[in-house]
Amino acid sequence: MGAIVVQLLHAALSSATPIALAAFGGMFSYHANVFNIAMEGMMLMGAYYAVYGAYRFGHWLYGMLFALLSGLVLAGIFSLFAIALKVDEFITGIGINMLALGWTTYSLRATFQVKGAFISQTIPPIPKVRLPMIEKVPFLGAVLSSHPFLVFVAVLAAFVCHLVLYRTRFGLRLRATGEEPAAVASVGLNIGRLKLWSAVLCGIFSALAGVYLSLGYVTLFSENMSNGRGWISLAIIILVRGRPVPILLMSFAFGLLENLGLLLQRYAVPPQFTAMLPYLATLFVLYSYARRLKIS
């Protein structure tokens, strides 16, 4: 029983990482009052270009570089339409998600001549980190050690994002842009530039989530491999009102649910039902949030 719990918690940390990273990116847009739902597409594009760069150039760092560039390009497209040209943010986000799905599906077939998934032993994964002092601690060591380093980046990012949002001038201005844009404009600050930065940060974090998906969680790229994680990130942001540490905790809860579903498959529960668990939980928390708003 103890081994199962350790395995479940270890896997939950891994599953929570891409959700948390994408949510940290979307959080900046949330506080700038930009309804950015393009995390799903940014994550998917990041996952594809992470594999492309790592496979072509033989090192995971190239994969990360390509993925970050793809995130910046999509952030630029989103900013151009949603911020500069004032196109509806929801429509723009939907368009970017569809663009990413179509582009990665086409590129997979055109570049690697495969359909469905590209798998190769020569794709270098991102390195795993051992924690020498912690791995000897019973239970805790088995749960926390031997994860790809982006897992620890995600945990650290929760606290860094908290400091940036609530303890820096940039964070203050970003939140003021979302809450009192007229006041921000009255002191001469450029609201469009602050919103642009929020989109850029969203692109960077979502691309990192994609890197983790294709070079950390697994070492391959498959069509639509983000599989709704960007939407779960969006639900978490709305639920916790964009607070970084609760985002991390909620992401872990969703990771736990995902792996609990996999565990239940060992007990003859149909995989179609267990795969629904994270998405049913998403609907439930959004329903709870809507009721809470209605009551208040």
Backbone as numpy.savetxt, mean C-alpha at the origin, in Angstrom:
# Nx Ny Nz CAx CAy CAz Cx Cy Cz
-0.19 -26.01 18.62 -1.02 -24.81 18.62 -0.15 -23.54 18.62
0.92 -23.57 19.48 1.82 -22.42 19.55 2.48 -22.15 18.21
2.88 -23.22 17.53 3.54 -23.05 16.23 2.60 -22.44 15.21
1.32 -22.82 15.29 0.33 -22.27 14.35 0.13 -20.78 14.60
0.09 -20.39 15.87 -0.09 -18.96 16.20 1.11 -18.15 15.72
2.31 -18.70 15.95 3.53 -18.00 15.50 3.50 -17.84 13.98
3.14 -18.92 13.29 3.09 -18.88 11.83 2.04 -17.87 11.35
0.92 -17.84 12.05 -0.17 -16.92 11.68 0.26 -15.47 11.85
0.89 -15.15 12.98 1.31 -13.78 13.25 2.44 -13.36 12.32
3.36 -14.27 12.05 4.47 -13.98 11.13 3.93 -13.65 9.74
2.99 -14.47 9.28 2.40 -14.25 7.95 1.54 -12.99 7.93
0.87 -12.69 9.05 0.02 -11.49 9.11 0.85 -10.22 8.95
2.04 -10.20 9.58 2.94 -9.05 9.42 3.30 -8.84 7.95
3.58 -9.96 7.29 3.96 -9.90 5.89 2.78 -9.41 5.03
1.59 -9.93 5.28 0.41 -9.55 4.49 0.00 -8.10 4.74
0.26 -7.62 5.96 -0.16 -6.26 6.32 0.72 -5.20 5.66
1.95 -5.57 5.31 2.93 -4.57 4.85 2.48 -3.80 3.60
2.07 -4.46 2.50 1.67 -3.66 1.33 0.43 -2.81 1.60
-0.49 -3.31 2.42 -1.69 -2.54 2.75 -1.30 -1.28 3.53
-0.40 -1.45 4.50 0.01 -0.31 5.33 0.77 0.72 4.50
1.70 0.25 3.66 2.50 1.19 2.87 1.61 2.03 1.94
0.68 1.36 1.25 -0.22 2.10 0.37 -1.09 3.07 1.17
-1.52 2.63 2.36 -2.38 3.49 3.19 -1.61 4.72 3.68
-0.32 4.57 3.98 0.47 5.74 4.40 0.52 6.77 3.27
0.64 6.26 2.03 0.64 7.18 0.89 -0.70 7.87 0.74
-1.78 7.11 0.77 -3.11 7.69 0.63 -3.45 8.63 1.78
-2.84 8.40 2.94 -3.08 9.24 4.11 -2.72 10.70 3.85
-1.61 10.92 3.14 -1.21 12.31 2.85 -2.25 12.99 1.95
-2.76 12.22 0.97 -3.80 12.80 0.11 -5.06 13.08 0.92
-5.39 12.16 1.83 -6.58 12.33 2.67 -6.50 13.64 3.46
-5.34 13.91 4.05 -5.21 15.13 4.86 -5.17 16.38 4.01
-4.80 16.23 2.72 -4.81 17.40 1.83 -6.17 17.56 1.15
-7.14 16.75 1.58 -8.50 16.77 1.01 -8.49 16.44 -0.48
-7.66 15.48 -0.85 -7.63 14.96 -2.22 -8.12 13.52 -2.16
-9.21 13.24 -2.86 -9.78 11.90 -2.82 -9.04 11.03 -3.84
-7.94 10.46 -3.40 -7.07 9.69 -4.29 -7.34 8.20 -4.11
-8.00 7.60 -5.11 -8.27 6.16 -5.02 -7.35 5.36 -5.95
-6.27 6.02 -6.39 -5.40 5.39 -7.39 -4.32 4.51 -6.76
-4.38 4.29 -5.45 -3.33 3.45 -4.82 -3.28 2.05 -5.42
-4.45 1.53 -5.78 -4.50 0.18 -6.37 -3.66 0.12 -7.66
-3.86 1.10 -8.53 -3.11 1.13 -9.79 -1.64 1.42 -9.57
-1.34 2.34 -8.66 0.07 2.68 -8.38 0.80 1.47 -7.82
0.11 0.71 -6.96 0.71 -0.48 -6.38 0.97 -1.54 -7.46
-0.02 -1.72 -8.33 0.12 -2.73 -9.39 1.25 -2.37 -10.35
1.32 -1.09 -10.73 2.38 -0.65 -11.63 3.74 -0.81 -10.95
3.81 -0.47 -9.67 5.07 -0.64 -8.92 5.50 -2.09 -8.87
4.54 -2.99 -8.71 4.86 -4.42 -8.65 5.44 -4.89 -9.99
4.84 -4.42 -11.09 5.34 -4.85 -12.41 6.76 -4.33 -12.64
6.95 -3.02 -12.42 8.26 -2.45 -12.73 9.33 -2.88 -11.74
8.95 -3.29 -10.56 9.93 -3.87 -9.63 10.51 -5.15 -10.22
9.63 -6.01 -10.73 10.10 -7.25 -11.35 10.88 -6.96 -12.63
10.38 -6.01 -13.41 11.05 -5.67 -14.67 12.49 -5.20 -14.40
12.63 -4.23 -13.50 13.96 -3.68 -13.23 14.89 -4.70 -12.60
14.37 -5.47 -11.64 15.21 -6.46 -10.96 15.65 -7.56 -11.92
14.75 -7.98 -12.79 15.07 -9.08 -13.73 16.03 -8.60 -14.82
15.77 -7.41 -15.37 16.59 -6.90 -16.47 18.01 -6.57 -16.01
18.15 -6.01 -14.82 19.46 -5.51 -14.39 20.08 -6.33 -13.26
19.40 -7.37 -12.83 20.01 -8.34 -11.92 20.15 -7.93 -10.48
19.43 -6.88 -10.05 19.53 -6.48 -8.63 18.19 -5.86 -8.21
17.78 -6.16 -6.99 16.49 -5.67 -6.52 16.45 -4.15 -6.41
17.64 -3.51 -6.25 17.65 -2.05 -6.14 17.16 -1.40 -7.44
17.51 -2.01 -8.58 17.02 -1.49 -9.85 15.49 -1.65 -9.93
15.01 -2.77 -9.41 13.57 -2.97 -9.37 12.88 -1.89 -8.56
13.47 -1.57 -7.42 12.88 -0.53 -6.57 12.92 0.83 -7.28
14.02 1.10 -7.96 14.16 2.37 -8.68 13.09 2.49 -9.78
12.93 1.44 -10.56 11.93 1.46 -11.62 10.52 1.61 -11.03
10.27 0.92 -9.94 8.94 0.99 -9.32 8.65 2.40 -8.83
9.64 3.03 -8.18 9.44 4.39 -7.67 9.19 5.37 -8.82
9.92 5.17 -9.92 9.69 6.03 -11.08 8.28 5.86 -11.63
7.81 4.62 -11.65 6.44 4.38 -12.14 5.42 5.04 -11.21
5.68 5.00 -9.91 4.78 5.66 -8.95 4.76 7.16 -9.17
5.94 7.74 -9.45 6.00 9.19 -9.68 5.28 9.57 -10.97
5.40 8.72 -12.00 4.71 9.01 -13.26 3.20 9.01 -13.05
2.69 7.99 -12.34 1.25 7.93 -12.11 0.79 9.07 -11.20
1.64 9.43 -10.23 1.31 10.57 -9.37 1.24 11.85 -10.20
2.14 11.95 -11.18 2.13 13.12 -12.07 0.87 13.17 -12.92
0.46 12.01 -13.43 -0.77 11.96 -14.23 -1.97 12.34 -13.38
-2.02 11.78 -12.16 -3.13 12.10 -11.26 -3.15 13.61 -10.95
-1.98 14.15 -10.67 -1.91 15.58 -10.33 -2.33 16.45 -11.50
-1.89 16.07 -12.70 -2.23 16.86 -13.88 -3.75 16.95 -14.06
-4.41 15.81 -13.96 -5.85 15.81 -14.23 -6.66 16.28 -13.01
-6.37 15.71 -11.84 -7.22 15.97 -10.67 -6.92 17.30 -10.00
-5.65 17.72 -10.00 -5.28 18.94 -9.28 -5.16 20.14 -10.22
-4.42 19.95 -11.33 -4.21 21.08 -12.23 -5.43 21.35 -13.10
-5.99 20.30 -13.70 -7.11 20.49 -14.63 -8.48 20.37 -13.96
-8.48 20.06 -12.64 -9.72 20.00 -11.85 -10.71 18.94 -12.35
-10.20 17.88 -12.96 -11.06 16.77 -13.35 -11.49 16.04 -12.08
-12.66 15.46 -12.08 -13.17 14.76 -10.89 -12.12 13.75 -10.38
-11.81 13.85 -9.08 -10.76 13.00 -8.50 -11.12 11.52 -8.56
-12.38 11.22 -8.35 -12.81 9.81 -8.36 -12.64 9.22 -9.76
-13.09 9.97 -10.77 -12.98 9.50 -12.15 -11.50 9.34 -12.54
-10.68 10.31 -12.11 -9.25 10.23 -12.42 -8.62 8.99 -11.79
-8.99 8.73 -10.53 -8.44 7.55 -9.85 -8.87 6.26 -10.52
-10.15 6.18 -10.90 -10.64 5.00 -11.61 -9.86 4.81 -12.93
-9.66 5.93 -13.63 -8.93 5.87 -14.90 -7.51 5.35 -14.71
-6.83 5.82 -13.66 -5.45 5.37 -13.42 -5.42 3.89 -13.04
-6.39 3.46 -12.26 -6.43 2.03 -11.90 -6.64 1.16 -13.14
-7.51 1.61 -14.04 -7.75 0.84 -15.27 -6.53 0.90 -16.19
-5.89 2.08 -16.23 -4.68 2.22 -17.05 -3.59 1.25 -16.56
-3.40 1.19 -15.24 -2.36 0.32 -14.68 -2.65 -1.14 -14.98
-3.92 -1.52 -14.85 -4.28 -2.93 -15.11 -4.02 -3.28 -16.58
-4.47 -2.40 -17.47 -4.28 -2.67 -18.89 -2.82 -2.62 -19.31
-2.09 -1.63 -18.79 -0.69 -1.46 -19.18 0.17 -2.63 -18.69
-0.03 -3.04 -17.46 0.80 -4.14 -16.93 0.45 -5.47 -17.61
-0.83 -5.67 -17.93 -1.22 -6.90 -18.63 -0.59 -6.95 -20.03
-0.67 -5.79 -20.73 -0.07 -5.71 -22.07 1.45 -5.88 -21.99
2.08 -5.17 -21.05 3.54 -5.20 -20.95 4.04 -6.59 -20.59
3.29 -7.27 -19.74 3.70 -8.63 -19.35 3.79 -9.53 -20.58
2.80 -9.41 -21.46 2.77 -10.26 -22.65 3.77 -9.78 -23.70
3.90 -8.44 -23.83 4.79 -7.91 -24.86 6.26 -8.05 -24.47
6.57 -7.91 -23.18 7.97 -7.93 -22.75 8.46 -9.33 -22.44
7.66 -10.08 -21.70 8.12 -11.40 -21.25 7.47 -12.56 -22.03
6.56 -12.23 -22.96 5.90 -13.25 -23.80 5.21 -14.33 -22.96
4.58 -13.91 -21.89 3.82 -14.86 -21.07 2.45 -14.26 -20.75
1.50 -15.12 -20.44 0.19 -14.68 -19.98 -0.01 -15.12 -18.53
-0.68 -14.30 -17.76 -1.00 -14.69 -16.39 0.05 -14.29 -15.38
1.26 -14.86 -15.50 2.29 -14.57 -14.50 3.67 -14.77 -15.11
4.62 -13.97 -14.63 6.02 -14.16 -15.01 6.79 -14.63 -13.79
7.34 -15.82 -13.89 8.10 -16.42 -12.79 9.48 -16.78 -13.31
10.51 -16.41 -12.55 11.86 -16.76 -12.97 12.76 -16.89 -11.73
13.63 -17.85 -11.76 14.57 -18.03 -10.66 15.60 -16.91 -10.60
15.72 -16.16 -11.70 16.74 -15.11 -11.74 16.22 -13.74 -11.27
14.97 -13.68 -10.82 14.47 -12.42 -10.24 15.02 -12.31 -8.82
15.86 -11.31 -8.55 16.42 -11.21 -7.19 15.41 -10.61 -6.21
15.12 -11.28 -5.12 14.16 -10.73 -4.13 14.82 -9.67 -3.27
14.00 -8.87 -2.59 14.57 -7.93 -1.62 15.04 -8.73 -0.41
16.14 -8.29 0.21 16.75 -9.10 1.28 15.88 -9.17 2.54
16.05 -10.28 3.23 15.38 -10.44 4.53 16.32 -9.99 5.64
15.74 -9.54 6.71 16.51 -9.01 7.84 16.35 -9.92 9.04
17.48 -10.30 9.59 17.44 -11.06 10.85 17.69 -10.10 12.01
17.06 -10.37 13.12 17.23 -9.53 14.30 17.98 -10.34 15.35
19.32 -10.23 15.37 20.14 -11.12 16.21 19.73 -11.15 17.68
19.38 -9.99 18.22 19.04 -9.93 19.64 17.63 -10.46 19.92
16.73 -10.27 18.94 15.33 -10.62 19.17 15.01 -12.05 18.76
15.73 -12.56 17.74 15.36 -13.87 17.23 15.59 -15.00 18.23
16.38 -14.72 19.27 16.59 -15.74 20.29 15.50 -15.72 21.36
14.67 -14.67 21.34 13.58 -14.58 22.32 12.45 -15.53 21.89
12.05 -16.43 22.77 10.98 -17.38 22.39 9.73 -16.65 21.94
9.06 -17.18 20.95 7.81 -16.67 20.38 8.05 -15.36 19.63
8.50 -14.31 20.34 8.68 -12.99 19.71 9.69 -13.06 18.57
10.78 -13.78 18.78 11.81 -13.88 17.76 11.29 -14.54 16.50
10.50 -15.60 16.67 9.96 -16.32 15.51 8.95 -15.47 14.74
8.25 -14.59 15.45 7.24 -13.74 14.80 7.91 -12.58 14.06
8.92 -11.96 14.67 9.46 -10.71 14.15 10.66 -10.86 13.22
11.40 -11.94 13.34 12.65 -12.04 12.58 12.42 -12.64 11.20
13.43 -12.46 10.33 13.46 -13.04 8.97 12.32 -12.55 8.09
12.07 -11.26 8.14 11.13 -10.62 7.21 11.92 -9.80 6.19
11.39 -9.59 4.97 12.01 -8.61 4.07 12.07 -7.25 4.74
13.11 -6.48 4.45 13.34 -5.25 5.22 12.19 -4.26 5.09
11.39 -4.35 4.01 10.28 -3.39 3.86 9.22 -3.57 4.95
9.18 -4.74 5.58 8.26 -4.92 6.71 8.63 -3.96 7.83
9.92 -3.87 8.10 10.37 -2.98 9.18 10.27 -1.51 8.76
10.45 -1.27 7.45 10.26 0.09 6.94 8.81 0.53 7.17
7.87 -0.38 6.94 6.45 -0.04 7.13 6.16 0.29 8.59
6.72 -0.50 9.50 6.50 -0.25 10.93 7.10 1.10 11.32
8.32 1.34 10.87 8.99 2.60 11.18 8.25 3.78 10.55
7.72 3.56 9.34 7.04 4.64 8.61 5.83 5.16 9.39
5.17 4.29 10.14 4.00 4.73 10.91 4.38 5.85 11.87
5.51 5.71 12.52 5.93 6.71 13.52 6.55 7.94 12.84
7.27 7.70 11.74 7.83 8.84 11.01 6.71 9.69 10.41
5.71 9.02 9.83 4.58 9.75 9.25 3.83 10.53 10.33
3.72 9.95 11.52 3.06 10.67 12.62 3.82 11.95 12.93
5.15 11.85 13.01 5.96 13.04 13.30 5.82 14.07 12.18
5.84 13.60 10.93 5.74 14.52 9.80 4.40 15.25 9.81
3.33 14.50 10.07 1.99 15.10 10.02 1.71 16.05 11.17
2.20 15.68 12.37 1.78 16.44 13.56 2.90 17.25 14.22
4.13 17.10 13.71 5.24 17.81 14.36 6.09 18.63 13.40
5.68 18.72 12.15 6.49 19.51 11.20 5.63 20.59 10.55
6.31 21.59 10.01 5.60 22.67 9.34 4.85 22.14 8.11
5.51 21.21 7.39 4.86 20.64 6.20 3.56 19.93 6.58
3.61 19.14 7.66 2.42 18.43 8.09 1.30 19.37 8.49
1.68 20.44 9.21 0.69 21.43 9.64 0.02 22.08 8.41
0.85 22.45 7.44 0.30 23.10 6.24 -0.56 22.13 5.44
-0.12 20.86 5.38 -0.89 19.87 4.63 -2.27 19.67 5.25
-2.31 19.53 6.57 -3.59 19.32 7.25 -4.47 20.57 7.14
-3.83 21.73 7.21 -4.59 22.98 7.07 -5.18 23.10 5.66
-4.46 22.57 4.67 -4.96 22.59 3.29 -6.27 21.81 3.19
-6.32 20.71 3.93 -7.53 19.90 3.90 -8.66 20.48 4.72
-8.31 21.13 5.85 -9.34 21.59 6.78 -9.78 23.04 6.51
-8.82 23.90 6.25 -9.13 25.33 6.04 -8.34 25.87 4.85
-8.71 25.47 3.65 -7.92 25.91 2.48 -7.91 27.42 2.30
-9.02 28.07 2.68 -9.07 29.54 2.51 -8.04 30.21 3.41
-7.88 29.68 4.62 -6.89 30.25 5.54 -5.48 30.04 5.02
-5.24 28.87 4.44 -3.91 28.58 3.88 -3.60 29.54 2.73
-4.59 29.74 1.87 -4.38 30.63 0.72 -4.19 32.07 1.18
-4.85 32.45 2.30 -4.78 33.85 2.76 -3.39 34.23 3.27
-2.58 33.22 3.65 -1.21 33.54 4.11 -0.19 33.34 3.00
-0.68 33.16 1.78 0.22 33.11 0.64 0.77 31.75 0.28
0.27 30.70 0.90 0.76 29.37 0.57 0.05 28.84 -0.67
0.77 28.04 -1.44 0.24 27.49 -2.69 -0.46 26.16 -2.40
-1.79 26.16 -2.42 -2.56 24.95 -2.10 -2.29 23.85 -3.13
-2.21 24.25 -4.40 -1.97 23.26 -5.44 -0.65 22.54 -5.25
0.38 23.27 -4.81 1.69 22.64 -4.60 1.64 21.64 -3.44
0.93 22.01 -2.38 0.81 21.09 -1.24 0.05 19.82 -1.64
-1.00 19.99 -2.45 -1.74 18.82 -2.93 -0.88 17.98 -3.86
-0.05 18.64 -4.65 0.87 17.91 -5.52 1.82 17.04 -4.70
2.36 17.60 -3.62 3.26 16.83 -2.76 2.55 15.63 -2.15
1.27 15.82 -1.80 0.52 14.70 -1.23 0.37 13.58 -2.26
0.15 13.95 -3.54 0.03 12.95 -4.59 1.37 12.25 -4.84
2.46 13.02 -4.77 3.80 12.44 -4.97 4.10 11.41 -3.87
3.81 11.79 -2.63 4.06 10.86 -1.52 3.19 9.62 -1.66
1.96 9.80 -2.15 1.08 8.66 -2.37 1.68 7.72 -3.42
2.22 8.31 -4.49 2.84 7.49 -5.53 4.04 6.72 -5.02
4.87 7.37 -4.20 6.08 6.72 -3.67 5.71 5.56 -2.75
4.82 5.81 -1.80 4.47 4.75 -0.85 3.74 3.60 -1.55
2.86 3.93 -2.49 2.12 2.86 -3.18 3.05 2.03 -4.04
4.05 2.69 -4.66 5.03 1.94 -5.45 5.85 1.01 -4.54
6.19 1.49 -3.34 6.92 0.63 -2.40 6.07 -0.58 -2.01
4.76 -0.35 -1.88 3.86 -1.48 -1.60 3.92 -2.50 -2.74
3.99 -1.99 -3.98 4.11 -2.88 -5.13 5.43 -3.64 -5.13
6.51 -2.95 -4.76 7.82 -3.62 -4.66 7.75 -4.78 -3.68
7.11 -4.51 -2.55 7.02 -5.59 -1.56 6.20 -6.77 -2.09
5.13 -6.45 -2.83 4.27 -7.53 -3.34 5.03 -8.48 -4.27
5.82 -7.88 -5.21 6.42 -8.72 -6.25 7.86 -9.14 -5.97
8.54 -8.48 -5.02 9.92 -8.89 -4.70 10.10 -9.30 -3.25
9.04 -9.23 -2.44 9.17 -9.59 -1.04 8.16 -10.64 -0.62
6.90 -10.33 -0.83 5.83 -11.27 -0.47 5.93 -12.54 -1.32
6.12 -12.34 -2.61 6.46 -13.42 -3.54 7.57 -12.88 -4.44
8.10 -13.71 -5.32 9.10 -13.23 -6.27 8.60 -13.54 -7.68
7.65 -12.77 -8.13 7.04 -12.94 -9.45 6.11 -11.77 -9.69
5.63 -11.68 -10.93 4.55 -10.74 -11.20 3.41 -11.49 -11.86
2.19 -11.28 -11.37 1.02 -11.86 -12.00 0.01 -10.76 -12.28
-0.81 -10.96 -13.28 -1.80 -9.96 -13.67 -2.71 -9.63 -12.47
-2.94 -8.34 -12.27 -3.82 -7.85 -11.20 -3.42 -8.38 -9.83
-2.11 -8.47 -9.56 -1.66 -9.08 -8.31 -1.90 -8.18 -7.09
-2.22 -6.91 -7.30 -2.57 -6.08 -6.13 -3.88 -6.55 -5.52
-4.77 -7.10 -6.34 -5.93 -7.86 -5.86 -6.78 -7.14 -4.81
-7.03 -5.87 -5.03 -7.93 -5.13 -4.14 -7.27 -4.57 -2.89
-5.96 -4.73 -2.74 -5.31 -4.23 -1.52 -5.37 -2.70 -1.44
-5.33 -2.04 -2.60 -5.42 -0.58 -2.58 -6.77 -0.11 -2.05
-7.83 -0.85 -2.35 -9.15 -0.50 -1.85 -9.25 -0.74 -0.34
-8.60 -1.81 0.12 -8.58 -2.05 1.57 -7.83 -0.91 2.26
-6.73 -0.47 1.66 -5.97 0.66 2.23 -6.85 1.90 2.32
-7.62 2.13 1.27 -8.50 3.31 1.27 -9.54 3.21 2.39
-10.10 2.01 2.57 -11.09 1.81 3.64 -10.47 2.06 5.01
-9.23 1.63 5.19 -8.55 1.83 6.48 -8.32 3.31 6.73
-7.88 4.03 5.70 -7.63 5.47 5.85 -8.90 6.18 6.31
-10.02 5.85 5.65 -11.29 6.50 6.00 -11.70 6.12 7.42
-11.53 4.85 7.76 -11.97 4.37 9.07 -11.21 5.05 10.21
-9.90 5.18 10.07 -9.09 5.74 11.18 -8.79 7.21 10.96
-9.45 7.80 9.94 -9.31 9.23 9.65 -7.86 9.65 9.43
-7.13 8.79 8.76 -5.78 9.14 8.32 -4.73 9.23 9.40
-4.91 8.53 10.51 -3.89 8.56 11.58 -2.92 7.41 11.37
-1.61 7.69 11.34 -0.62 6.68 10.91 -0.55 5.42 11.77
-0.48 5.59 13.08 -0.32 4.40 13.93 -1.57 3.50 13.87
-2.79 4.06 13.98 -3.97 3.20 13.77 -4.00 2.54 12.39
-3.47 3.22 11.37 -3.39 2.59 10.05 -2.55 1.32 10.13
-1.43 1.41 10.83 -0.56 0.23 10.97 -1.30 -0.91 11.69
-1.99 -0.57 12.75 -2.70 -1.59 13.53 -3.83 -2.22 12.73
-4.58 -1.39 12.01 -5.69 -1.92 11.21 -5.16 -2.78 10.05
-4.04 -2.38 9.48 -3.45 -3.19 8.40 -3.06 -4.56 8.93
-2.52 -4.58 10.14 -2.16 -5.87 10.74 -3.41 -6.72 10.96
-4.51 -6.08 11.37 -5.76 -6.83 11.57 -6.23 -7.45 10.25
-6.13 -6.69 9.16 -6.53 -7.24 7.86 -5.57 -8.35 7.42
-4.30 -8.17 7.71 -3.33 -9.23 7.39 -3.64 -10.49 8.16
-4.05 -10.30 9.41 -4.40 -11.45 10.24 -5.62 -12.18 9.67
-6.61 -11.39 9.22 -7.81 -12.00 8.63 -7.48 -12.78 7.35
-6.61 -12.20 6.54 -6.24 -12.87 5.29 -5.61 -14.23 5.57
-4.72 -14.26 6.54 -4.03 -15.51 6.84 -4.89 -16.47 7.65
-5.83 -15.90 8.39 -6.78 -16.78 9.08 -7.62 -17.54 8.06
-7.95 -16.85 6.97 -8.68 -17.51 5.88 -7.88 -18.66 5.28
-6.59 -18.42 5.09 -5.74 -19.49 4.55 -5.64 -20.66 5.52
-5.60 -20.32 6.81 -5.52 -21.38 7.82 -6.78 -22.23 7.83
-7.92 -21.58 7.66 -9.19 -22.31 7.68 -9.30 -23.30 6.53
-8.56 -23.03 5.44 -8.59 -23.96 4.31 -8.04 -25.34 4.68
-7.21 -25.37 5.71 -6.69 -26.66 6.17 -7.80 -27.51 6.81
-8.88 -26.84 7.21 -9.97 -27.54 7.88 -11.18 -27.66 6.95
-10.87 -27.78 5.66 -11.87 -28.09 4.63 -12.88 -26.98 4.41
-12.55 -25.74 4.84 -13.42 -24.62 4.52 -13.09 -24.21 3.08
-14.09 -24.08 2.20 -13.82 -23.75 0.79 -13.01 -22.46 0.65
-11.98 -22.47 -0.19 -11.12 -21.26 -0.33 -11.89 -20.05 -0.84
-12.99 -20.29 -1.60 -13.77 -19.15 -2.09 -14.36 -18.35 -0.94
-14.71 -19.03 0.15 -15.27 -18.34 1.31 -14.18 -17.68 2.14
-13.07 -18.38 2.33 -12.00 -17.80 3.16 -11.37 -16.58 2.49
-11.33 -16.60 1.14 -10.75 -15.45 0.44 -11.60 -14.20 0.59
-12.87 -14.40 0.95 -13.76 -13.24 1.12 -13.54 -12.50 2.44
-12.87 -13.14 3.40 -12.80 -12.58 4.75 -12.31 -11.13 4.80
-11.16 -10.80 4.18 -10.70 -9.39 4.28 -11.69 -8.41 3.66
-12.35 -8.82 2.58 -13.26 -7.90 1.89 -14.58 -7.76 2.66
-15.03 -8.86 3.27 -16.20 -8.76 4.14 -15.91 -7.85 5.33
-14.70 -7.98 5.86 -14.30 -7.12 6.97 -14.27 -5.66 6.54
-13.81 -5.41 5.30 -13.78 -4.04 4.77 -15.18 -3.46 4.72
-16.14 -4.25 4.19 -17.52 -3.78 4.12 -18.07 -3.52 5.51
-17.73 -4.40 6.45 -18.24 -4.25 7.81 -17.73 -2.97 8.47
-16.42 -2.70 8.33 -15.89 -1.52 8.99 -16.41 -0.24 8.34
-16.62 -0.27 7.01 -17.18 0.91 6.36 -18.62 1.14 6.78
-19.37 0.04 6.95 -20.74 0.15 7.44 -20.75 0.72 8.86
-19.83 0.24 9.69 -19.74 0.73 11.08 -19.39 2.21 11.09
-18.48 2.58 10.20 -18.07 3.99 10.13 -19.24 4.87 9.71
-20.01 4.39 8.70 -21.16 5.17 8.23 -22.20 5.33 9.33
-22.42 4.28 10.08 -23.40 4.35 11.19 -22.92 5.32 12.27
-21.61 5.26 12.54 -21.06 6.15 13.56 -21.22 7.61 13.16
-21.00 7.89 11.87 -21.18 9.26 11.38 -22.63 9.70 11.49
-23.55 8.75 11.16 -24.96 9.07 11.19 -25.43 9.37 12.61
-24.92 8.59 13.57 -25.32 8.78 14.97 -24.77 10.10 15.51
-23.49 10.40 15.16 -22.88 11.62 15.69 -23.45 12.85 14.97
